[in-house]
Amino acid sequence: MVSAPLTVAAFVGTRADLGPLSPVLEALQSADDVTLRVLTGVMYAADDLVAALPTSAPEEAWRAAVVPLADPMTDVSVDAQLEQGAVLSRATGLALREHSVDVLVVLGDRWELLYVVPPAVLLGVPVVHLHGGEVTEGALDERVRHAVTKLADQHCVASEDAAVRVRQLGEPAERIHVTGAPGLDRLAGARPLPDEELAALVGTAVERPLALFTYHPPTAQPDAPMGEWARAAVEAALATCGTVVATHPGMDDGRDEILAALTAVAAREPRLRLVAALGRDYPRVLASADVVVGNSSSGVIEAATVHVPAVDIGERQRGRLRGDNVVHAAEGRLPVETALRTALAPRWREHSAHVPNPYGTGGASARILDIVRSAALAPRVKPFRDLPASEAATATALPAHAERIDHGDRTGRADREEEEE
């Protein structure tokens, strides 16, 4: 029997996991029977992470909880990732022992999880994995996500199709929990801001339509012209929108090439506002945007909750479940510009205002807290569950993705409707 309070460690590498994890961190921090430790060591120094954590707890409380594992990375090449990974692995093992951690919580599919999760497995610390079972065929994250699934003890998945995939990987059904996406919890109270407040928040005058732009390295396409693709995408956004707020790309190989391209465009185009991250302001900016554009999961997972149309570019998110507010575009200025004009059209905006989000309606963090509490008491032996022959034969018949318009390589429902009109 684990004595209370339970010591729970959660790993935060970059803003990619900080945003979706924030509601879970708040729930853990406020729980009377939990002592929280927040491990970090890729993007954030301790003080920077404290400043980015939710305001529901005082900074002093977060400061006591944050455990830096390594200095932040300044170079994001593969060589740098391998070196940082070795440091993270050793430091994670030491931190888990020093703080007598009972449960480790991790989210998603980032490369650094390959170094953070194995020490917990070796030390017998149960791992609760969030957002497993999803598909992103255009990123190496896909492999990391499924590898972490096999190392994890409990799975808090965001959708039914993800649960099916985790079962296909042999995980016992009683260890799989459909909680919804925890990042949606922070959007529940997000309301659009007046343009004057929005201008003060993002640091530039707002001219409508307003696009929120994020373009990450498509890591499964290492020889791709990432800078050229990012420049074409942001120029398409500028051609169709009045103001574009762009955040820096993620901490993957190819980041510098993309950032250089966006910086060059921003230097000659004042309507492009390039910021490192939006942090705590992200929900309000997202709710205020007219469209989300790029290849980030924010457009695919979160935009539907605040009824904002999204344009998903390229292959990075290929295969991922998405709401019916998403328009897909191939790489290149013309396909992206065409998709943006569709997404910004009154008919599509009205349509997006009423579509359900397949990742849930909120409340995931409370469900996850209950699963974390029970994780330390679950048996360490995790049997591999073979699917029955009849189920295995139909296992690929997952819940269908929402139909979507796809500019550049496929034709969707709305294209057919326009032809009929």
C-alpha positions in Angstrom: 0.0 0.0 0.0 1.4 3.4 -1.0 1.3 5.9 1.8 -0.2 9.4 1.3 0.8 11.8 0.0 1.6 10.2 -3.3 4.7 11.7 -5.0 3.9 12.2 -8.7 6.5 13.4 -11.2 5.3 14.9 -14.5 7.8 15.6 -17.3 7.6 18.8 -19.3 10.1 19.1 -22.2 8.7 21.9 -24.4 5.6 23.9 -24.9 4.3 21.0 -27.0 3.6 19.1 -23.8 3.3 22.0 -21.3 0.1 23.3 -23.0 -1.8 20.0 -23.0 -0.4 19.0 -19.6 -1.2 22.3 -17.8 -4.7 21.3 -16.6 -3.3 18.0 -15.3 -0.5 19.8 -13.5 -3.0 22.1 -11.9 -5.1 19.1 -10.8 -2.0 17.3 -9.3 -0.8 20.5 -7.6 -4.1 21.2 -6.0 -4.7 17.6 -4.8 -4.2 17.3 -1.0 -3.0 13.7 -1.3 -0.3 14.4 -4.0 3.2 15.9 -3.8 4.0 17.1 -7.4 7.4 17.3 -9.0 7.7 18.8 -12.5 10.8 17.5 -14.3 12.1 19.5 -17.2 15.2 19.8 -19.3 14.8 20.5 -23.1 13.3 23.9 -23.7 12.9 25.4 -20.2 15.3 26.6 -17.5 13.6 26.3 -14.1 12.7 30.0 -13.8 11.3 30.0 -17.4 9.1 27.0 -16.7 7.8 28.5 -13.4 6.9 31.7 -15.3 5.0 29.6 -17.9 3.1 27.3 -15.5 -0.6 28.0 -14.7 -1.4 30.9 -12.4 -3.8 28.8 -10.3 -0.9 28.1 -7.9 1.6 30.8 -6.6 5.0 30.9 -8.2 6.5 29.8 -4.9 4.6 26.5 -5.0 5.6 25.9 -8.6 9.2 26.8 -7.8 9.3 24.2 -5.1 7.9 21.6 -7.5 10.2 22.1 -10.5 13.2 19.8 -10.8 15.6 20.7 -13.7 17.2 17.7 -15.2 19.5 19.5 -17.7 20.2 23.0 -19.1 17.9 24.0 -22.0 19.1 23.1 -25.5 20.5 25.8 -27.7 21.2 23.6 -30.7 18.5 21.2 -32.0 20.5 18.9 -34.3 20.4 15.2 -34.0 23.8 15.2 -32.4 22.6 17.6 -29.8 19.5 15.5 -29.2 21.6 12.4 -28.6 23.8 14.3 -26.1 20.9 15.9 -24.3 19.1 12.5 -24.2 22.0 10.9 -22.3 22.0 13.7 -19.7 18.2 13.5 -19.3 18.3 9.7 -18.8 20.9 9.8 -16.0 19.2 12.9 -14.4 15.8 11.3 -14.5 16.9 8.2 -12.7 18.6 10.3 -10.0 15.5 12.5 -9.6 13.1 9.6 -9.4 15.1 8.1 -6.6 15.9 11.3 -4.8 12.2 12.4 -4.6 10.9 8.9 -4.0 8.5 9.2 -6.9 5.6 6.8 -6.9 4.2 7.6 -10.4 5.6 9.3 -13.5 3.2 11.1 -15.9 4.2 11.8 -19.5 2.3 13.1 -22.5 2.6 12.4 -26.2 5.3 11.5 -28.5 8.4 13.8 -28.2 11.8 12.3 -28.8 13.0 13.1 -25.3 10.5 10.5 -23.9 12.8 7.8 -25.2 15.3 9.0 -22.5 12.9 9.9 -19.7 10.6 6.9 -19.6 13.1 3.9 -19.5 14.7 5.0 -16.2 11.2 4.8 -14.6 10.7 1.3 -16.1 14.1 0.1 -14.7 13.3 1.6 -11.3 9.8 0.1 -11.1 8.1 3.5 -11.2 4.6 3.1 -12.9 4.2 5.3 -16.0 0.9 7.0 -16.9 1.0 7.9 -20.6 -1.4 10.6 -22.0 -2.3 10.9 -25.7 -1.2 7.4 -26.8 -2.6 5.5 -29.7 -2.8 8.4 -32.1 -1.4 8.6 -35.6 1.0 11.2 -37.0 2.5 9.4 -40.0 4.5 12.4 -41.1 6.6 12.7 -38.0 9.1 10.4 -36.1 6.9 11.2 -33.1 4.7 8.3 -34.3 7.3 5.7 -33.4 8.1 7.3 -30.1 4.4 7.4 -29.1 3.9 3.7 -29.7 7.2 2.8 -28.0 6.1 4.7 -24.9 2.8 2.8 -25.0 4.6 -0.5 -24.6 6.6 0.9 -21.7 3.7 2.6 -19.9 1.5 1.0 -17.2 -1.7 3.1 -17.7 -3.0 4.8 -20.8 -5.1 7.9 -20.8 -6.2 8.2 -24.4 -8.0 11.1 -26.0 -10.4 9.3 -28.3 -12.0 5.9 -29.0 -9.9 5.3 -32.1 -6.7 5.8 -30.0 -8.1 3.2 -27.5 -8.5 0.7 -30.4 -4.9 1.2 -31.5 -3.6 0.7 -27.9 -5.5 -2.5 -27.7 -4.0 -3.6 -31.0 -0.6 -3.1 -29.4 -1.5 -5.8 -26.9 -2.3 -3.6 -23.9 -4.9 -4.9 -21.5 -8.3 -3.2 -21.8 -8.4 -2.4 -18.0 -5.3 -0.3 -18.4 -6.8 1.8 -21.2 -8.9 4.9 -20.2 -10.7 7.2 -22.7 -10.3 10.5 -20.8 -10.5 13.0 -23.7 -7.7 15.5 -24.4 -6.6 17.3 -21.3 -5.5 20.4 -23.2 -9.2 21.1 -23.9 -9.8 21.8 -20.2 -7.9 25.1 -20.4 -10.1 26.2 -23.4 -13.4 25.9 -21.5 -13.5 29.5 -20.4 -11.6 31.0 -23.3 -13.5 33.9 -25.0 -12.5 36.0 -27.9 -10.8 39.3 -26.9 -11.6 42.7 -28.3 -9.1 43.7 -31.0 -7.6 46.4 -28.8 -6.8 43.9 -26.0 -5.6 41.4 -28.5 -3.3 43.9 -30.1 -1.8 44.8 -26.7 -1.3 41.1 -25.9 0.4 40.1 -29.2 2.3 43.3 -29.6 0.9 44.5 -33.0 -2.2 46.1 -34.4 -4.8 43.5 -35.5 -6.2 43.5 -39.0 -8.8 40.9 -39.7 -8.8 38.1 -40.7 -6.3 37.1 -38.0 -4.4 33.8 -38.5 -2.6 31.9 -35.8 0.4 30.2 -37.5 2.6 27.3 -36.3 4.9 25.2 -38.6 7.0 22.4 -37.1 9.7 20.3 -38.8 8.1 17.3 -40.6 10.6 15.0 -39.1 9.7 11.9 -41.1 10.8 13.8 -44.2 14.4 14.7 -43.3 15.4 15.9 -46.7 12.4 18.1 -47.2 12.9 21.8 -48.0 11.5 22.8 -44.6 12.4 26.5 -44.8 11.0 26.8 -48.2 7.7 25.1 -47.2 7.4 27.3 -44.1 8.0 30.4 -46.1 5.4 29.4 -48.7 2.9 28.6 -46.0 3.3 31.9 -44.1 3.2 33.9 -47.4 -0.1 32.2 -48.2 -1.4 33.2 -44.8 -0.3 36.8 -45.4 -2.0 36.8 -48.8 -5.3 35.8 -47.3 -5.2 37.3 -43.8 -4.7 40.8 -42.4 -2.5 39.8 -39.5 -0.6 36.6 -38.9 0.7 35.7 -35.4 3.4 33.0 -35.8 5.0 31.0 -33.0 8.4 29.4 -33.2 8.7 25.8 -34.4 9.2 22.9 -32.1 12.5 21.6 -30.7 13.2 19.2 -33.5 16.0 18.9 -36.2 15.0 21.4 -38.9 13.9 24.1 -36.4 16.6 26.5 -37.3 15.9 26.4 -41.0 12.2 27.1 -40.4 12.9 29.9 -37.9 15.3 31.6 -40.3 12.7 31.5 -43.1 10.0 33.0 -40.9 12.4 35.6 -39.4 13.3 36.8 -43.0 9.6 37.2 -43.9 8.8 39.0 -40.7 11.7 41.5 -41.3 10.0 42.7 -44.5 6.4 42.2 -43.6 5.0 44.1 -40.5 1.7 42.2 -40.6 3.6 39.1 -39.5 4.2 39.0 -35.7 6.7 36.2 -34.8 6.8 35.2 -31.2 8.6 32.5 -29.3 5.4 31.2 -27.7 2.1 32.4 -26.4 2.2 30.5 -23.1 -0.6 31.3 -20.7 -2.1 33.6 -23.4 -2.6 30.9 -25.9 -6.2 30.0 -25.1 -7.3 33.6 -25.5 -5.4 34.2 -28.7 -6.7 30.9 -30.2 -10.3 31.9 -29.3 -9.7 35.3 -30.9 -8.3 34.0 -34.2 -10.2 33.7 -37.4 -8.2 30.7 -38.6 -5.4 28.4 -37.4 -2.9 27.4 -40.0 0.2 25.2 -40.0 1.1 21.6 -39.2 0.6 21.6 -35.4 -1.7 19.5 -33.4 -3.3 22.6 -32.0 -5.3 23.1 -35.2 -6.3 19.4 -35.4 -7.1 18.9 -31.7 -7.9 22.2 -30.0 -9.3 24.6 -32.6 -12.7 22.9 -32.8 -13.3 23.5 -29.1 -13.3 27.3 -29.7 -15.1 26.9 -33.0 -12.2 28.2 -35.1 -11.5 26.8 -38.6 -8.1 25.2 -39.2 -5.9 24.5 -42.2 -3.6 21.5 -41.7 -0.6 21.6 -44.0 1.4 18.7 -45.4 2.0 15.2 -44.0 3.1 15.8 -40.4 -0.4 15.1 -38.9 -1.4 12.6 -41.6 -3.7 9.9 -40.2 -4.7 11.8 -37.1 -8.3 12.1 -36.0 -9.6 15.6 -36.6 -12.7 17.6 -36.3 -14.8 18.7 -39.3 -13.5 22.2 -38.9 -10.2 21.2 -40.5 -9.3 21.8 -44.2 -6.2 19.9 -45.4 -3.6 21.4 -47.8 -0.6 20.0 -49.6 2.7 21.9 -49.2 3.2 25.0 -51.3 1.8 28.5 -51.4 -1.1 27.8 -53.9 -2.6 24.8 -52.1 -2.3 26.6 -48.7 -3.8 29.8 -50.0 -6.7 27.9 -51.6 -7.4 26.0 -48.4 -7.3 29.3 -46.4 -9.8 30.9 -48.7 -12.1 27.9 -48.1 -11.6 28.0 -44.3 -12.2 31.8 -44.2 -15.4 31.7 -46.3 -18.6 32.5 -44.4 -20.1 29.1 -45.1 -17.1 27.2 -43.6 -16.8 29.5 -40.6 -20.5 29.0 -39.9 -20.0 25.3 -40.3 -17.0 25.3 -37.9 -19.0 27.1 -35.2 -21.2 24.0 -34.7 -18.9 21.0 -35.2 -18.2 18.7 -32.2 -14.7 18.1 -31.1 -13.9 14.3 -31.4 -11.3 14.7 -28.6 -13.9 15.5 -26.0 -15.7 18.3 -24.2 -13.4 18.9 -21.2 -13.0 17.4 -17.8 -10.1 15.1 -18.8 -7.7 16.3 -16.0 -10.1 15.2 -13.2 -10.3 11.7 -14.8 -6.6 11.5 -15.2 -6.0 12.5 -11.6 -8.1 9.5 -10.5 -6.1 7.2 -12.8 -2.8 8.5 -11.5 -3.9 7.9 -7.9 -4.6 4.3 -8.7 -1.6 3.7 -10.9 0.9 3.0 -8.0 -1.3 0.2 -6.7 -1.7 -1.6 -10.1 0.2 -4.9 -10.6 3.6 -4.4 -12.1 3.2 -7.4 -14.4 1.4 -6.3 -17.6 0.2 -9.2 -19.7 0.2 -9.0 -23.5 -3.4 -9.4 -24.7 -3.8 -11.1 -28.1 -6.9 -10.0 -30.0 -9.5 -12.7 -30.7 -9.2 -13.9 -34.3 -12.5 -12.2 -35.3 -11.5 -8.9 -33.7 -8.0 -9.0 -35.2 -9.4 -9.5 -38.7 -11.4 -6.2 -38.4 -8.9 -4.3 -36.2 -8.1 -1.9 -38.9 -11.7 -0.8 -39.2 -11.2 2.1 -36.8 -13.7 4.9 -36.2 -13.7 7.0 -39.4 -11.9 10.3 -39.4 -14.2 13.3 -40.0 -14.5 14.2 -43.6 -12.3 17.1 -44.7 -11.5 19.2 -47.7 -8.1 18.5 -48.9 -6.5 21.0 -51.3 -3.6 19.7 -53.4 -4.0 15.9 -53.3 -7.6 14.8 -52.4 -11.1 16.1 -52.8 -13.6 16.3 -49.9 -17.2 16.8 -49.2 -17.4 20.5 -49.5 -15.7 20.5 -52.9 -18.4 18.2 -54.1 -21.1 20.5 -52.7 -19.7 23.5 -54.5 -19.7 21.5 -57.8 -23.3 20.7 -57.2 -24.2 24.3 -56.5 
